[in-house]
Amino acid sequence: MYARDASETAGARDAPTETQVDAAVTALRMLADPTRLRLLWLLREGEHDVTTLTAAVGAARPAVSQHLAKLLLAGLVSARREGRRVLYRARGGHVRRLVAEVLYAADHHLTGAPEHD
């Protein structure tokens, strides 16, 4: 096999599946809402309940609950019950890094800071 053929085959093999692309699009769609992005920013550093999140983002409690439900369905947050409270957190390092990176990229764009690799 020629080197060119090997690299072309590797590129095709490493392409994301339709299911992976659909899941990624769903995650990015969830991040496209300002309240959900703010919620994920808070949840990337630890667990919070709805009352704390409501106060932090300045949204109505029902709206925060609905946003959290969507984030749960999309697999971006996890929840656990502690007595009568439900505590939410960002689900895994990939989600935490994605939220941080998209906001850092926005900051670079807004401030004109040089890009880095």
Backbone as JSON Lines, residues from 0, in Angstrom:
{"i":0,"aa":"M","n":[0.85,-1.18,0.0],"ca":[0.0,0.0,0.0],"c":[0.89,1.24,0.0]}
{"i":1,"aa":"Y","n":[0.54,2.22,-0.79],"ca":[1.3,3.45,-0.86],"c":[0.96,4.35,0.32]}
{"i":2,"aa":"A","n":[1.88,5.24,0.68],"ca":[1.67,6.14,1.82],"c":[0.43,7.0,1.61]}
{"i":3,"aa":"R","n":[0.23,7.46,0.36],"ca":[-0.93,8.29,0.08],"c":[-2.23,7.54,0.34]}
{"i":4,"aa":"D","n":[-2.26,6.27,-0.06],"ca":[-3.45,5.45,0.14],"c":[-3.72,5.23,1.62]}
{"i":5,"aa":"A","n":[-2.67,5.04,2.4],"ca":[-2.84,4.8,3.83],"c":[-3.43,6.03,4.51]}
{"i":6,"aa":"S","n":[-2.96,7.22,4.16],"ca":[-3.48,8.42,4.81],"c":[-4.91,8.71,4.39]}
{"i":7,"aa":"E","n":[-5.25,8.43,3.14],"ca":[-6.63,8.64,2.69],"c":[-7.57,7.68,3.4]}
{"i":8,"aa":"T","n":[-7.14,6.45,3.58],"ca":[-7.96,5.46,4.27],"c":[-8.13,5.85,5.73]}
{"i":9,"aa":"A","n":[-7.07,6.33,6.37],"ca":[-7.15,6.72,7.78],"c":[-8.11,7.88,7.97]}
{"i":10,"aa":"G","n":[-8.09,8.84,7.05],"ca":[-8.98,9.98,7.17],"c":[-10.44,9.57,7.07]}
{"i":11,"aa":"A","n":[-10.75,8.66,6.17],"ca":[-12.12,8.19,6.01],"c":[-12.55,7.38,7.22]}
{"i":12,"aa":"R","n":[-11.65,6.59,7.75],"ca":[-11.96,5.74,8.9],"c":[-12.22,6.58,10.14]}
{"i":13,"aa":"D","n":[-11.52,7.7,10.29],"ca":[-11.64,8.53,11.48],"c":[-12.79,9.53,11.4]}
{"i":14,"aa":"A","n":[-13.5,9.57,10.29],"ca":[-14.61,10.5,10.14],"c":[-15.69,10.17,11.16]}
{"i":15,"aa":"P","n":[-16.33,11.19,11.73],"ca":[-17.38,10.91,12.72],"c":[-18.58,10.24,12.07]}
{"i":16,"aa":"T","n":[-19.23,9.41,12.85],"ca":[-20.43,8.74,12.36],"c":[-21.59,9.73,12.37]}
{"i":17,"aa":"E","n":[-22.66,9.36,11.7],"ca":[-23.85,10.21,11.68],"c":[-24.4,10.39,13.1]}
{"i":18,"aa":"T","n":[-24.35,9.34,13.88],"ca":[-24.83,9.41,15.27],"c":[-23.98,10.38,16.08]}
{"i":19,"aa":"Q","n":[-22.67,10.34,15.91],"ca":[-21.77,11.26,16.62],"c":[-22.05,12.7,16.21]}
{"i":20,"aa":"V","n":[-22.23,12.94,14.92],"ca":[-22.51,14.29,14.44],"c":[-23.84,14.78,15.01]}
{"i":21,"aa":"D","n":[-24.85,13.92,15.01],"ca":[-26.16,14.31,15.56],"c":[-26.04,14.67,17.04]}
{"i":22,"aa":"A","n":[-25.3,13.88,17.81],"ca":[-25.12,14.16,19.23],"c":[-24.37,15.48,19.44]}
{"i":23,"aa":"A","n":[-23.36,15.73,18.61],"ca":[-22.6,16.97,18.71],"c":[-23.46,18.18,18.37]}
{"i":24,"aa":"V","n":[-24.28,18.05,17.34],"ca":[-25.18,19.15,16.95],"c":[-26.17,19.44,18.07]}
{"i":25,"aa":"T","n":[-26.68,18.4,18.69],"ca":[-27.6,18.58,19.82],"c":[-26.91,19.32,20.95]}
{"i":26,"aa":"A","n":[-25.69,18.93,21.28],"ca":[-24.94,19.59,22.35],"c":[-24.69,21.05,22.01]}
{"i":27,"aa":"L","n":[-24.29,21.33,20.79],"ca":[-24.02,22.72,20.4],"c":[-25.31,23.54,20.38]}
{"i":28,"aa":"R","n":[-26.41,22.92,19.99],"ca":[-27.7,23.61,20.01],"c":[-28.07,24.0,21.44]}
{"i":29,"aa":"M","n":[-27.76,23.13,22.39],"ca":[-28.04,23.43,23.81],"c":[-27.18,24.6,24.29]}
{"i":30,"aa":"L","n":[-25.97,24.69,23.8],"ca":[-25.07,25.78,24.19],"c":[-25.45,27.11,23.54]}
{"i":31,"aa":"A","n":[-26.3,27.07,22.53],"ca":[-26.65,28.29,21.79],"c":[-27.64,29.17,22.54]}
{"i":32,"aa":"D","n":[-28.12,28.75,23.69],"ca":[-29.04,29.55,24.49],"c":[-28.24,30.23,25.62]}
{"i":33,"aa":"P","n":[-28.38,31.55,25.78],"ca":[-27.59,32.26,26.81],"c":[-27.78,31.73,28.23]}
{"i":34,"aa":"T","n":[-29.01,31.42,28.6],"ca":[-29.25,30.92,29.97],"c":[-28.6,29.55,30.16]}
{"i":35,"aa":"R","n":[-28.74,28.67,29.19],"ca":[-28.14,27.34,29.32],"c":[-26.62,27.43,29.35]}
{"i":36,"aa":"L","n":[-26.03,28.32,28.57],"ca":[-24.58,28.48,28.59],"c":[-24.12,29.0,29.96]}
{"i":37,"aa":"R","n":[-24.86,29.95,30.52],"ca":[-24.53,30.45,31.86],"c":[-24.66,29.34,32.91]}
{"i":38,"aa":"L","n":[-25.72,28.54,32.79],"ca":[-25.9,27.43,33.73],"c":[-24.73,26.45,33.64]}
{"i":39,"aa":"L","n":[-24.35,26.09,32.44],"ca":[-23.24,25.15,32.27],"c":[-21.92,25.74,32.77]}
{"i":40,"aa":"W","n":[-21.75,27.04,32.61],"ca":[-20.54,27.68,33.14],"c":[-20.47,27.49,34.65]}
{"i":41,"aa":"L","n":[-21.59,27.68,35.32],"ca":[-21.64,27.5,36.78],"c":[-21.47,26.03,37.17]}
{"i":42,"aa":"L","n":[-22.09,25.15,36.42],"ca":[-22.08,23.72,36.75],"c":[-20.76,23.04,36.44]}
{"i":43,"aa":"R","n":[-19.91,23.68,35.66],"ca":[-18.64,23.03,35.33],"c":[-17.71,22.99,36.53]}
{"i":44,"aa":"E","n":[-17.96,23.84,37.54],"ca":[-17.09,23.88,38.71],"c":[-17.63,23.1,39.9]}
{"i":45,"aa":"G","n":[-18.83,22.55,39.78],"ca":[-19.36,21.76,40.89],"c":[-20.87,21.69,40.87]}
{"i":46,"aa":"E","n":[-21.4,21.1,41.91],"ca":[-22.83,20.88,42.0],"c":[-23.57,22.11,42.53]}
{"i":47,"aa":"H","n":[-24.77,22.31,41.98],"ca":[-25.64,23.39,42.45],"c":[-27.09,22.93,42.36]}
{"i":48,"aa":"D","n":[-27.92,23.46,43.24],"ca":[-29.35,23.18,43.15],"c":[-30.05,24.28,42.36]}
{"i":49,"aa":"V","n":[-31.33,24.08,42.08],"ca":[-32.09,25.01,41.25],"c":[-32.15,26.39,41.89]}
{"i":50,"aa":"T","n":[-32.32,26.45,43.2],"ca":[-32.41,27.75,43.88],"c":[-31.14,28.56,43.69]}
{"i":51,"aa":"T","n":[-30.0,27.94,43.88],"ca":[-28.71,28.62,43.7],"c":[-28.53,29.06,42.26]}
{"i":52,"aa":"L","n":[-28.86,28.18,41.32],"ca":[-28.7,28.51,39.91],"c":[-29.64,29.63,39.49]}
{"i":53,"aa":"T","n":[-30.87,29.63,40.01],"ca":[-31.84,30.67,39.69],"c":[-31.29,32.04,40.1]}
{"i":54,"aa":"A","n":[-30.77,32.12,41.3],"ca":[-30.21,33.38,41.79],"c":[-28.99,33.8,40.97]}
{"i":55,"aa":"A","n":[-28.16,32.85,40.6],"ca":[-26.92,33.17,39.9],"c":[-27.15,33.66,38.47]}
{"i":56,"aa":"V","n":[-28.14,33.09,37.77],"ca":[-28.36,33.49,36.38],"c":[-29.45,34.54,36.23]}
{"i":57,"aa":"G","n":[-30.18,34.82,37.29],"ca":[-31.21,35.85,37.24],"c":[-32.41,35.5,36.39]}
{"i":58,"aa":"A","n":[-32.72,34.23,36.31],"ca":[-33.87,33.78,35.53],"c":[-34.93,33.24,36.49]}
{"i":59,"aa":"A","n":[-36.14,33.09,36.0],"ca":[-37.22,32.55,36.81],"c":[-36.98,31.07,37.09]}
{"i":60,"aa":"R","n":[-37.39,30.63,38.24],"ca":[-37.17,29.23,38.64],"c":[-37.76,28.23,37.63]}
{"i":61,"aa":"P","n":[-38.98,28.43,37.14],"ca":[-39.5,27.47,36.14],"c":[-38.65,27.42,34.87]}
{"i":62,"aa":"A","n":[-38.15,28.57,34.46],"ca":[-37.3,28.6,33.26],"c":[-36.0,27.84,33.5]}
{"i":63,"aa":"V","n":[-35.39,28.04,34.67],"ca":[-34.14,27.33,34.99],"c":[-34.4,25.82,35.04]}
{"i":64,"aa":"S","n":[-35.5,25.42,35.64],"ca":[-35.85,24.0,35.69],"c":[-36.02,23.42,34.29]}
{"i":65,"aa":"Q","n":[-36.66,24.15,33.4],"ca":[-36.85,23.67,32.03],"c":[-35.51,23.57,31.3]}
{"i":66,"aa":"H","n":[-34.65,24.56,31.48],"ca":[-33.33,24.51,30.85],"c":[-32.53,23.32,31.36]}
{"i":67,"aa":"L","n":[-32.58,23.08,32.67],"ca":[-31.86,21.94,33.23],"c":[-32.4,20.62,32.7]}
{"i":68,"aa":"A","n":[-33.7,20.53,32.52],"ca":[-34.29,19.32,31.95],"c":[-33.78,19.08,30.54]}
{"i":69,"aa":"K","n":[-33.68,20.12,29.74],"ca":[-33.15,19.98,28.38],"c":[-31.69,19.56,28.41]}
{"i":70,"aa":"L","n":[-30.91,20.16,29.31],"ca":[-29.49,19.81,29.42],"c":[-29.32,18.36,29.87]}
{"i":71,"aa":"L","n":[-30.21,17.9,30.75],"ca":[-30.18,16.5,31.18],"c":[-30.47,15.57,30.0]}
{"i":72,"aa":"L","n":[-31.51,15.88,29.24],"ca":[-31.87,15.05,28.09],"c":[-30.76,15.01,27.05]}
{"i":73,"aa":"A","n":[-30.05,16.12,26.9],"ca":[-28.96,16.19,25.93],"c":[-27.69,15.52,26.45]}
{"i":74,"aa":"G","n":[-27.69,15.12,27.72],"ca":[-26.52,14.45,28.3],"c":[-25.4,15.39,28.69]}
{"i":75,"aa":"L","n":[-25.7,16.68,28.83],"ca":[-24.66,17.64,29.18],"c":[-24.54,17.86,30.68]}
{"i":76,"aa":"V","n":[-25.56,17.51,31.44],"ca":[-25.5,17.6,32.89],"c":[-25.98,16.29,33.5]}
{"i":77,"aa":"S","n":[-25.59,16.07,34.73],"ca":[-26.1,14.94,35.5],"c":[-26.74,15.5,36.75]}
{"i":78,"aa":"A","n":[-27.58,14.69,37.37],"ca":[-28.29,15.13,38.57],"c":[-28.27,14.01,39.59]}
{"i":79,"aa":"R","n":[-28.27,14.41,40.85],"ca":[-28.4,13.44,41.94],"c":[-29.25,14.07,43.03]}
{"i":80,"aa":"R","n":[-30.0,13.22,43.67],"ca":[-30.9,13.68,44.73],"c":[-30.16,13.62,46.07]}
{"i":81,"aa":"E","n":[-30.32,14.69,46.83],"ca":[-29.78,14.75,48.19],"c":[-30.92,15.23,49.08]}
{"i":82,"aa":"G","n":[-31.61,14.29,49.69],"ca":[-32.81,14.63,50.45],"c":[-33.89,15.13,49.51]}
{"i":83,"aa":"R","n":[-34.37,16.34,49.75],"ca":[-35.41,16.92,48.89],"c":[-34.82,17.72,47.74]}
{"i":84,"aa":"R","n":[-33.53,17.98,47.79],"ca":[-32.88,18.78,46.75],"c":[-32.33,17.89,45.65]}
{"i":85,"aa":"V","n":[-32.3,18.46,44.45],"ca":[-31.63,17.82,43.33],"c":[-30.42,18.68,42.99]}
{"i":86,"aa":"L","n":[-29.27,18.05,42.95],"ca":[-28.03,18.76,42.64],"c":[-27.6,18.42,41.22]}
{"i":87,"aa":"Y","n":[-27.23,19.44,40.48],"ca":[-26.83,19.3,39.08],"c":[-25.36,19.62,38.94]}
{"i":88,"aa":"R","n":[-24.73,19.01,37.94],"ca":[-23.34,19.32,37.61],"c":[-23.1,19.02,36.14]}
{"i":89,"aa":"A","n":[-22.11,19.69,35.57],"ca":[-21.73,19.41,34.18],"c":[-21.24,17.98,34.11]}
{"i":90,"aa":"R","n":[-21.58,17.31,33.03],"ca":[-21.27,15.89,32.91],"c":[-19.92,15.68,32.23]}
{"i":91,"aa":"G","n":[-18.9,15.47,33.01],"ca":[-17.61,15.08,32.49],"c":[-16.73,16.23,32.0]}
{"i":92,"aa":"G","n":[-15.47,15.88,31.84],"ca":[-14.46,16.84,31.43],"c":[-14.66,17.4,30.04]}
{"i":93,"aa":"H","n":[-15.2,16.6,29.13],"ca":[-15.41,17.1,27.77],"c":[-16.39,18.28,27.78]}
{"i":94,"aa":"V","n":[-17.47,18.14,28.52],"ca":[-18.48,19.2,28.58],"c":[-17.89,20.44,29.26]}
{"i":95,"aa":"R","n":[-17.17,20.24,30.36],"ca":[-16.56,21.38,31.06],"c":[-15.57,22.12,30.16]}
{"i":96,"aa":"R","n":[-14.75,21.36,29.44],"ca":[-13.77,22.0,28.55],"c":[-14.44,22.68,27.36]}
{"i":97,"aa":"L","n":[-15.49,22.07,26.82],"ca":[-16.21,22.67,25.7],"c":[-16.78,24.03,26.09]}
{"i":98,"aa":"V","n":[-17.43,24.1,27.24],"ca":[-18.0,25.36,27.71],"c":[-16.91,26.4,27.92]}
{"i":99,"aa":"A","n":[-15.84,26.01,28.57],"ca":[-14.75,26.96,28.81],"c":[-14.14,27.42,27.49]}
{"i":100,"aa":"E","n":[-13.88,26.51,26.57],"ca":[-13.24,26.88,25.31],"c":[-14.1,27.81,24.47]}
{"i":101,"aa":"V","n":[-15.4,27.54,24.4],"ca":[-16.26,28.4,23.58],"c":[-16.31,29.81,24.16]}
{"i":102,"aa":"L","n":[-16.3,29.93,25.47],"ca":[-16.31,31.27,26.08],"c":[-14.95,31.95,25.97]}
{"i":103,"aa":"Y","n":[-13.87,31.18,26.07],"ca":[-12.54,31.77,25.87],"c":[-12.37,32.23,24.42]}
{"i":104,"aa":"A","n":[-12.86,31.44,23.47],"ca":[-12.79,31.83,22.06],"c":[-13.58,33.11,21.82]}
{"i":105,"aa":"A","n":[-14.75,33.23,22.44],"ca":[-15.56,34.44,22.31],"c":[-14.81,35.64,22.89]}
{"i":106,"aa":"D","n":[-14.15,35.43,24.01],"ca":[-13.37,36.52,24.63],"c":[-12.23,36.95,23.71]}
{"i":107,"aa":"H","n":[-11.54,36.01,23.1],"ca":[-10.46,36.35,22.17],"c":[-11.02,37.15,20.99]}
{"i":108,"aa":"H","n":[-12.17,36.73,20.49],"ca":[-12.79,37.43,19.38],"c":[-13.17,38.86,19.76]}
{"i":109,"aa":"L","n":[-13.75,39.02,20.94],"ca":[-14.22,40.35,21.38],"c":[-13.07,41.29,21.74]}
{"i":110,"aa":"T","n":[-12.02,40.74,22.33],"ca":[-10.93,41.6,22.8],"c":[-9.82,41.76,21.77]}
{"i":111,"aa":"G","n":[-9.83,40.93,20.74],"ca":[-8.76,40.98,19.75],"c":[-7.48,40.31,20.23]}
{"i":112,"aa":"A","n":[-7.58,39.53,21.33],"ca":[-6.42,38.82,21.83],"c":[-5.92,37.85,20.76]}
{"i":113,"aa":"P","n":[-4.61,37.66,20.67],"ca":[-4.08,36.76,19.66],"c":[-4.53,35.31,19.91]}
{"i":114,"aa":"E","n":[-4.79,34.61,18.84],"ca":[-5.16,33.2,18.94],"c":[-3.94,32.37,19.28]}
{"i":115,"aa":"H","n":[-4.16,31.24,19.89],"ca":[-3.06,30.31,20.18],"c":[-3.52,28.9,19.87]}
{"i":116,"aa":"D","n":[-2.55,28.01,19.66],"ca":[-2.87,26.63,19.28],"c":[-3.01,25.73,20.45]}
